[in-house]
């Protein structure tokens, strides 16, 4: 099992690690700052740098078949690394930070739009959520205004853990109708925007919503009889 540095410190951009396996599926480390794709958030990209300064470019990060296994996908099919090598794992921080800003923004969007979430995606500089709303009652100018008003309040973002059993007893915390919360390992992480939102999430988030910056709702689309897709863009 890989130590998930990103889970305890979303702002860690690099860490020292040891290669534990290299095969056709990817590179495994004993610890990592690379977030593996999940919960609508893309996997991190970056480099693994060995003691001699040579770098292996990582183009994606995925979860393996075994719980707790994280696969760093190299650009080259034959990465110049082997089990036991010491490396510095370095993510593309600017990209990750934009993903964090958008992921936290989408949590904030859940407080502005009243409806169950049927799908979503975090992208570099943009993102979207699909809401279970039968009527086209959403106004993009109103949502944009409300998002930016709340962002200006700069409320804190915190996380805490509860057991799988506690999570099962509180189904009202789950906003996503199509994706189950990240459970099965004995505990679930909750992400809370102070006084506004509380829901299970395994992604990386900001320390305060003011860091999101100015945003804009690009368009609202009808995606089926009961689906309204709200697209959000970072303005800076």
N, C-alpha and C positions, 0 to 999 in steps of 0.2 A: 504494500500500500504506500502510495506517495504522500509525503507531508505536503499539505495544501497551504502554502504560504499566503496565497491570494485570499484565502478564506479568513485569515486573521488580520491581514493588512492589505486592503485593496490598493494602497498607494505604493507598495513595494514594487519597484521596477526591475529589480534583479536580485539574485541570490546565488550563493555557492551551493553546488550540488555534486553528486557522484552518479555516473551512469550505471544503471542496474541491468539494463538489457537493450540490445539493438537487434531488430529483425525487420522483416518485410512490412510489419504493421506500424513501426515507428520506433522512437527512442524513448526509453523510460528512465526516470531519474528518481533518486531517493527523496527529493524535495523539489518544489517548483513554484515559480511565480506565474506560470502560464495557466490561464483559465481555459478549461476544456469546453467546447461548444455545449450549450445546454440552456434550457429555459428561455429560448428565443435569442440568447446572446451568442455571437460568434466566438470561436476559439481564438486565442491570442496568436500573434505572429511575433517573430523576433530572431534571435541568434543564440546558439550555444557556443561559447568561446572556451577553448582548451588552454592549458597552462602555457603553451607556446604562442598563444594569440591567434591561432587559426580558428575560423568561424564556420559553423554549420548553420545555414539559413533554415529557419522553421517557418513553414508557410501555413500551418494550421495546427490546432491542438484538439484532440478528441478524447472521449472516455473509452476505455478498453472494455472487454467483455467481463472482466473481473471487477467487482465493486472496489472503488478506490484506485483503480489503475488509470493512469493518464498517459496518453501517447502523443509525443511531439513529432509531427510529420515533417521530415526534412525535404528540402528542395531537391536534393540529390538522392538517387536510389541507393547509392553506396556512400553513406556518410563516413567521414574519417574519424569515427569514434568507436570505442569498444567498452564493454562492461568493465567497470573499475576506474575509468578515466574521470578525473576531476574537471569540472567545467563551471563557468559562470553563466547562468541562465539570465538572458536579458530580453525583456519584451519591448515591442514597439510602443513606447509609453504614450506618445501623442495619440495614436489610434485607440489604445485602451482607454485613455481618459475621455475621449469623445464617446466611446461606447458606454462608459460609466455615466456620463452626463445624460445620455439618451435613456439608458435603462432606468435611472432614477426619475427622469421626466415622465416616463410611461407609468411608473407607480403613481406619480402625482396626477396624471391624467385620469386614473381610476377614481380620484376624489372629485373630479370635475364632471365626469360623465357617469350617470347612475345607470348601471347595467352590467350584467355578467359578461366576462371577457371570454370570447370564443376562440381567440387566436391572437398572435402577436409576433413581432419581429423587431429586434434591435439591430440597427445598421450603423455604419460609420457616418455620423452626421445627420441621420434621420432614423425614423422608426414608425411603427404603426401598431394599433390595437384594434381588434374587431369586437364589437359589442352586440349583445343580444337585445336588439331594440327593433320592434316591428314597425314603428312609425318613423318617418324621416324628420325627427324633431331637433336634430343637432344643428347648431349654427357655428360655423368655423370662426367667425370674428369674436363671438362670445367666448368660445373655448380658448382661443388665443389670449384674449384679455384676462381671463381667469387664471390661466397657467402663469402668465407673466406677473400677475398680481401676487399669487402665492409664492412664486420664486423670489420676488422682492422681499418677502418676509424672512427669508434665509433661515428657515427652521432646520434643526439638526436631524440627521439620519443616524439611527442606531440599529444594531442587530442584537438578538439574543436567541438562546436555544431552548426548545421544549422537546419533550419526549415524543416518540411516535404515538404513544397512547394519548397524550394530551392533545396532539394534533387531530387525532381521530375523533376526539370528543368535542372539538371546536370547528365543525365544518364551515361555519360562517366566515372564518378567516380566509378561506380559499376563494379568490376572485376569478380564477381561470376555470372555465367549464370543460375545456378540452384537454388540459394538462394536469396531471396529478402533482401534488407538492413533492419536493425532493425528500422522500422518506425511505425507510428500509434499512437505515444504518443505525437505528436506535434513537436518533434525535433529528429534529428539523430546525433549520434556522429561520427566524422571523425577522423581517426588515421593517422598521417603523420610521415613518416620517412624523416627527413630533406633532401630536394633536390632529393629524390628518389621515394617516393611512397605516395599516398594519396587515401584513400578509406574508406567507411563506415564500422564500426566494433563495436560491443558491448562487445568484449572480454577484457581480462586483458593483459596489455603489459608492456614491460620494459621502462626505462627512456632513455636508449641509446642502440644502437645495439651492442656495444662492449661487453655487458653483455651476449650476446648469447653464446660466446665462439666458439671454433672450431667445425665445422660441417662436415658431409660427406654425399654425395648422395649415398644411399645404392644400389638402382637399379631403372631402368626406365622400366616400363611395358606398353605393348599395351593393352588397355582396350576398345576395339571396334575400328571401322573404323576411328573415329575422336578423340580418347582419348589416351593421353599419361600420365601415372601416374608417378610422380617423388616422390620418397621416400627419406626423409632426416633423419639423425640420429645425435644426440648430441654426440660429441666425449669425453666430460668430464662433 
